[in-house]
Amino acid sequence: KNTGEKVYAKSEKKKFAPYSLTKLMTAILVTQKLSLDAKVTISAEAAKLSNQEKGIQLKEGEILTVDQLLHAMLIMSDNGAAYALGEAVSGSMDEFIKLMNETSKNIGCKDTLFATPNGLIDDVSAEHTTASDFLEIAKVAFGNKTILKVSGTKNYRIPKNDSNKLLSGSKSGYVSGKLGYISENSTSITMVYKQNGMELIMVSLGVGKNTRYTICEKMVDYAKTKIKGIEVVPKGKILGKARVKHGVKTRVDVESASSAMAYLPAQGSKDLIKTEVVLKSDVEAPIKKGDVMGSYRIYVSDEQVNEIDLVSTESVGTGWIPSYIGISNKTTIIVLFVIFLIVSLLMLRTVNKAK
């Protein structure tokens, strides 16, 4: 995603049924046409579809918000929620399918045909896409902040199923995604991966239920060996001083907790890279070496592409009473010593005069 480069492709023009990846196209239209707090009344057909699979068991006539249905569709992959949202966008399913296909063409898809709002069909002649086409759809979908956030949500009020194991674990690198499923051997997946400035979007169609996860992991490993980034800052570089309230010291050096990378678009100049040091203003002693004191942000063409922690290079204990007005222990000692010298000189002068 950083460079626009297609890192790896295999059978990218072969047609497959997209299954529930179709719901990303539905999500694109929903976020374009409806407000998240709009109310949607569930139709008989939407309720029927919701109860066919592992849905949230929508009931005919009940009212949910677009936001709730969007979560149900993208987390639980509820087919009825997708149908209800399609009806809400266009008024009828025929009109919504027409809008889906018009939009896919506008995105640049040449070998994609939609016949449902949810992908609940296993007929390539009726509904199909290619990995190449769906990559373009995924770019648009995951470029939408609402879809990216909802697709990456791990918990919501609606009971969560065991949908996407790549999203489990806060340090996995996978930030969002969508699964498609018809049978154990006929599934699909699209994922967004982001780590240390590198952002990838991947699509895999026509694969086994468990194989799809392995394929994503292999694609990530492959991309890491092929994509060359720029190390903007190494680990352990001093990048400023942070203020410490009530500390033995009032300022402490901060360093980069890890190296930080940036990836430029094709023919991009290093001049596009900008950085920013953001320090916390409310740090109070005591602090330990390695405590987070702020962040180091990296921008490419004014878009933030990476962020790492800035940490303290040393521990700082609680200071004496003057530290509460911003005076360090060292400064306090110097001031007291100066006062002592002045008083001593004045006393000596008085004694001399008396003599």
C-alpha positions as CSV (number, residue, x, y, z in Angstrom):
1,K,0.0,0.0,0.0
2,N,2.9,2.4,0.7
3,T,4.4,2.2,-2.8
4,G,1.5,1.0,-5.0
5,E,3.7,-1.9,-6.1
6,K,2.2,-5.3,-6.7
7,V,4.7,-7.5,-4.8
8,Y,3.4,-11.0,-5.7
9,A,0.7,-12.4,-7.9
10,K,-0.4,-15.9,-9.0
11,S,-3.4,-16.7,-11.2
12,E,-4.5,-13.1,-10.6
13,K,-6.8,-13.0,-13.6
14,K,-8.6,-16.3,-12.9
15,K,-12.2,-16.0,-11.9
16,F,-13.4,-17.2,-8.5
17,A,-16.5,-16.7,-6.5
18,P,-15.7,-14.1,-3.9
19,Y,-18.1,-15.5,-1.2
20,S,-18.3,-13.1,1.8
21,L,-15.6,-10.8,0.5
22,T,-18.6,-9.4,-1.5
23,K,-19.6,-7.7,1.8
24,L,-16.7,-5.3,1.4
25,M,-18.3,-3.9,-1.7
26,T,-21.6,-3.6,0.2
27,A,-19.7,-1.8,3.0
28,I,-18.2,0.6,0.5
29,L,-21.6,1.6,-0.7
30,V,-23.1,1.7,2.7
31,T,-20.5,4.1,4.0
32,Q,-20.9,6.3,0.9
33,K,-24.7,6.5,1.0
34,L,-25.8,6.1,4.6
35,S,-25.0,7.8,8.0
36,L,-23.9,5.3,10.7
37,D,-26.7,6.4,13.0
38,A,-29.5,5.9,10.4
39,K,-32.2,3.4,11.4
40,V,-32.9,0.3,9.3
41,T,-36.0,-1.9,9.6
42,I,-35.3,-5.6,9.0
43,S,-37.3,-7.1,6.1
44,A,-38.6,-10.7,6.0
45,E,-35.9,-11.7,3.5
46,A,-33.1,-10.2,5.6
47,A,-34.3,-12.0,8.7
48,K,-34.5,-15.3,6.8
49,L,-30.9,-14.9,5.5
50,S,-29.7,-14.0,9.0
51,N,-31.0,-17.2,10.5
52,Q,-29.7,-19.5,7.7
53,E,-26.1,-19.3,8.7
54,K,-24.2,-18.4,11.9
55,G,-25.7,-14.9,11.9
56,I,-27.1,-12.8,14.7
57,Q,-30.6,-14.0,14.1
58,L,-32.2,-10.8,13.0
59,K,-36.0,-10.7,13.4
60,E,-38.4,-9.2,10.8
61,G,-39.5,-5.8,11.8
62,E,-36.8,-5.1,14.4
63,I,-34.8,-1.8,14.0
64,L,-31.1,-1.5,14.1
65,T,-28.6,1.3,13.2
66,V,-26.4,1.2,10.2
67,D,-23.4,1.0,12.5
68,Q,-24.8,-2.1,14.3
69,L,-25.6,-3.8,11.0
70,L,-22.2,-2.9,9.6
71,H,-20.5,-4.6,12.6
72,A,-22.7,-7.6,12.2
73,M,-21.9,-7.9,8.5
74,L,-18.1,-7.4,8.8
75,I,-17.4,-9.2,12.1
76,M,-20.0,-12.0,12.2
77,S,-20.4,-12.0,8.4
78,D,-24.1,-11.9,8.8
79,N,-25.8,-12.4,5.4
80,G,-29.1,-10.9,6.6
81,A,-27.3,-7.7,7.7
82,A,-25.7,-7.3,4.3
83,Y,-29.2,-7.8,2.7
84,A,-30.8,-5.2,5.0
85,L,-28.1,-2.7,4.3
86,G,-28.4,-3.2,0.6
87,E,-32.1,-2.5,0.8
88,A,-31.5,0.6,2.9
89,V,-29.0,2.0,0.3
90,S,-31.1,1.4,-2.9
91,G,-34.6,0.6,-1.8
92,S,-34.6,-2.7,-3.7
93,M,-32.1,-5.5,-4.1
94,D,-32.1,-5.3,-7.9
95,E,-31.1,-1.6,-7.8
96,F,-28.4,-2.3,-5.2
97,I,-26.9,-5.1,-7.3
98,K,-26.9,-2.7,-10.3
99,L,-25.1,-0.1,-8.1
100,M,-22.5,-2.7,-7.0
101,N,-21.6,-3.6,-10.5
102,E,-21.5,0.1,-11.6
103,T,-19.2,0.9,-8.7
104,S,-16.8,-2.0,-9.4
105,K,-16.4,-0.8,-13.0
106,N,-15.7,2.7,-11.7
107,I,-13.0,1.3,-9.4
108,G,-11.4,-0.3,-12.5
109,C,-12.6,-4.0,-12.2
110,K,-12.9,-5.7,-15.6
111,D,-13.6,-9.3,-14.6
112,T,-16.0,-8.8,-11.6
113,L,-19.7,-9.5,-11.5
114,F,-21.9,-9.2,-8.4
115,A,-25.3,-10.9,-8.0
116,T,-25.8,-10.7,-4.2
117,P,-24.9,-8.2,-1.4
118,N,-23.4,-11.0,0.7
119,G,-21.6,-13.5,-1.6
120,L,-24.0,-16.3,-0.6
121,I,-23.6,-18.0,-3.9
122,D,-21.2,-20.7,-5.3
123,D,-21.7,-20.2,-9.0
124,V,-18.8,-18.5,-10.8
125,S,-20.9,-17.8,-13.8
126,A,-23.3,-15.8,-11.7
127,E,-20.9,-14.0,-9.3
128,H,-17.2,-13.8,-9.7
129,T,-14.1,-11.7,-9.3
130,T,-10.3,-12.1,-9.7
131,A,-7.5,-11.5,-7.2
132,S,-6.4,-8.6,-9.4
133,D,-9.8,-7.0,-9.4
134,F,-10.6,-7.6,-5.8
135,L,-7.3,-6.0,-4.8
136,E,-8.6,-2.8,-6.2
137,I,-11.8,-3.2,-4.3
138,A,-9.9,-3.9,-1.1
139,K,-7.8,-0.8,-1.6
140,V,-10.9,1.3,-1.7
141,A,-12.6,-0.5,1.2
142,F,-9.6,-0.4,3.6
143,G,-8.9,3.1,2.5
144,N,-12.2,4.0,4.3
145,K,-11.5,4.7,8.0
146,T,-14.9,3.3,9.1
147,I,-14.5,0.0,7.2
148,L,-10.9,-0.4,8.3
149,K,-11.9,0.1,12.0
150,V,-15.0,-2.1,11.9
151,S,-13.2,-4.9,10.0
152,G,-10.4,-4.9,12.6
153,T,-12.7,-4.9,15.6
154,K,-12.2,-7.9,17.8
155,N,-15.1,-7.3,20.2
156,Y,-18.5,-5.7,19.9
157,R,-21.8,-6.0,21.8
158,I,-23.0,-8.6,19.3
159,P,-21.5,-12.0,20.4
160,K,-18.2,-12.6,18.6
161,N,-17.5,-15.8,16.8
162,D,-14.1,-17.3,16.1
163,S,-14.1,-15.6,12.7
164,N,-10.6,-14.4,12.0
165,K,-7.6,-15.9,13.9
166,L,-5.1,-13.6,12.2
167,L,-6.6,-10.7,14.1
168,S,-6.0,-12.3,17.5
169,G,-3.0,-11.0,19.4
170,S,-2.2,-7.3,19.6
171,K,1.2,-7.7,18.0
172,S,0.2,-9.9,15.1
173,G,0.6,-7.1,12.6
174,Y,-2.8,-7.8,11.0
175,V,-5.1,-4.7,11.6
176,S,-8.2,-5.5,9.5
177,G,-9.7,-8.0,7.2
178,K,-12.6,-10.0,5.8
179,L,-13.2,-13.7,5.3
180,G,-15.5,-15.5,2.8
181,Y,-16.8,-19.1,3.2
182,I,-19.0,-21.5,1.4
183,S,-17.4,-24.8,2.3
184,E,-14.3,-26.1,4.0
185,N,-12.4,-26.2,0.7
186,S,-14.0,-23.1,-0.9
187,T,-13.1,-20.0,1.1
188,S,-11.6,-16.5,0.5
189,I,-9.7,-13.9,2.5
190,T,-8.5,-10.3,2.3
191,M,-6.3,-8.8,5.0
192,V,-4.5,-5.6,5.9
193,Y,-1.1,-5.9,7.5
194,K,0.9,-3.1,9.0
195,Q,4.2,-3.2,10.9
196,N,7.0,-0.7,11.3
197,G,5.8,1.5,8.5
198,M,5.1,-1.3,5.9
199,E,1.5,-1.7,5.0
200,L,0.2,-4.6,2.8
201,I,-3.2,-5.5,1.4
202,M,-3.6,-9.1,0.3
203,V,-6.3,-11.2,-1.4
204,S,-6.6,-14.9,-1.7
205,L,-9.5,-16.7,-3.5
206,G,-10.6,-20.3,-3.9
207,V,-8.6,-21.7,-1.0
208,G,-9.1,-24.0,1.9
209,K,-10.5,-22.8,5.3
210,N,-7.2,-23.2,7.1
211,T,-4.9,-22.8,4.1
212,R,-6.0,-19.1,3.7
213,Y,-4.3,-18.1,6.9
214,T,-1.0,-19.8,6.0
215,I,-1.1,-18.2,2.5
216,C,-1.4,-14.7,4.1
217,E,1.5,-15.4,6.4
218,K,3.6,-16.6,3.5
219,M,2.8,-13.5,1.5
220,V,3.8,-11.3,4.4
221,D,7.1,-13.1,4.8
222,Y,7.7,-12.9,1.1
223,A,6.9,-9.2,1.0
224,K,9.4,-8.5,3.8
225,T,12.2,-10.0,1.8
226,K,11.3,-8.1,-1.4
227,I,10.2,-4.6,-0.3
228,K,13.1,-2.3,0.5
229,G,12.4,0.6,2.9
230,I,14.4,3.4,4.3
231,E,15.6,3.4,7.9
232,V,14.6,6.8,9.1
233,V,16.0,6.3,12.6
234,P,17.9,3.5,14.3
235,K,17.2,2.0,17.6
236,G,18.7,3.9,20.6
237,K,19.2,7.3,18.9
238,I,18.8,10.3,21.3
239,L,16.0,12.5,19.9
240,G,15.5,15.1,22.6
241,K,14.8,15.8,26.2
242,A,11.6,15.3,28.1
243,R,10.5,17.3,31.2
244,V,10.0,15.4,34.4
245,K,7.8,16.8,37.2
246,H,9.0,16.5,40.8
247,G,12.2,14.7,39.8
248,V,15.7,14.6,41.0
249,K,16.3,15.8,37.4
250,T,13.8,18.0,35.6
251,R,14.8,16.9,32.1
252,V,15.9,13.5,30.8
253,D,17.2,12.3,27.4
254,V,14.8,10.2,25.3
255,E,15.8,7.7,22.7
256,S,14.1,5.6,20.0
257,A,12.8,2.4,21.4
258,S,13.2,0.6,18.0
259,S,14.3,1.4,14.5
260,A,11.7,3.1,12.3
261,M,11.2,2.5,8.6
262,A,9.5,4.5,5.8
263,Y,8.5,3.2,2.3
264,L,8.3,5.6,-0.6
265,P,6.1,5.4,-3.6
266,A,7.7,4.6,-7.0
267,Q,10.2,7.3,-8.0
268,G,9.6,9.0,-4.6
269,S,12.3,11.3,-3.2
270,K,13.6,11.0,0.4
271,D,12.6,14.7,0.6
272,L,9.0,13.4,1.0
273,I,9.9,12.1,4.5
274,K,9.2,14.3,7.4
275,T,9.5,13.5,11.2
276,E,8.0,14.9,14.4
277,V,9.0,14.4,18.1
278,V,5.9,14.5,20.4
279,L,6.8,14.4,24.1
280,K,4.4,13.9,27.0
281,S,3.8,16.9,29.2
282,D,2.5,15.1,32.3
283,V,5.4,12.8,33.3
284,E,6.0,12.7,37.0
285,A,8.9,11.1,38.9
286,P,9.8,8.5,39.7
287,I,10.4,7.1,36.3
288,K,12.3,4.0,35.2
289,K,14.8,3.6,32.4
290,G,12.8,2.5,29.3
291,D,9.5,4.3,30.4
292,V,7.6,5.7,27.4
293,M,8.1,9.5,27.3
294,G,6.5,10.3,23.9
295,S,6.5,9.2,20.3
296,Y,8.5,9.7,17.1
297,R,6.2,10.1,14.1
298,I,7.2,9.7,10.4
299,Y,5.3,11.2,7.5
300,V,5.5,10.6,3.8
301,S,3.8,13.4,1.7
302,D,2.2,14.7,4.9
303,E,0.5,11.3,5.7
304,Q,1.6,9.6,8.9
305,V,3.1,6.2,8.0
306,N,4.9,5.1,11.1
307,E,5.2,5.8,14.8
308,I,7.5,4.5,17.5
309,D,7.9,5.1,21.2
310,L,10.5,7.4,22.7
311,V,11.8,6.1,26.0
312,S,13.8,7.4,28.9
313,T,17.5,6.7,28.8
314,E,17.7,6.6,32.6
315,S,15.8,6.3,35.8
316,V,14.8,9.4,37.7
317,G,13.8,9.4,41.4
318,T,11.5,11.8,43.2
319,G,13.3,15.1,44.0
320,W,13.4,17.4,47.0
321,I,10.7,20.0,47.7
322,P,12.1,22.6,45.2
323,S,11.5,20.0,42.4
324,Y,7.8,20.9,42.7
325,I,8.6,24.3,41.2
326,G,10.8,22.8,38.6
327,I,14.2,23.0,40.3
328,S,16.3,19.8,40.2
329,N,18.3,18.5,43.1
330,K,21.6,19.4,41.4
331,T,20.4,23.0,40.9
332,T,19.2,23.1,44.5
333,I,22.6,22.1,45.8
334,I,24.3,24.7,43.6
335,V,21.9,27.4,44.8
336,L,22.4,26.5,48.4
337,F,26.2,26.4,48.0
338,V,26.1,29.9,46.4
339,I,23.9,31.2,49.3
340,F,26.3,29.6,51.8
341,L,29.3,31.4,50.1
342,I,27.5,34.7,50.1
343,V,26.5,34.4,53.7
344,S,30.0,33.3,54.6
345,L,31.5,36.3,52.8
346,L,29.1,38.7,54.5
347,M,29.9,37.3,57.9
348,L,33.6,37.5,57.2
349,R,33.2,41.2,56.1
350,T,31.2,42.0,59.3
351,V,33.9,40.4,61.4
352,N,36.6,42.3,59.6
353,K,34.7,45.6,60.2
354,A,34.2,44.8,63.8
355,K,38.0,44.2,64.2
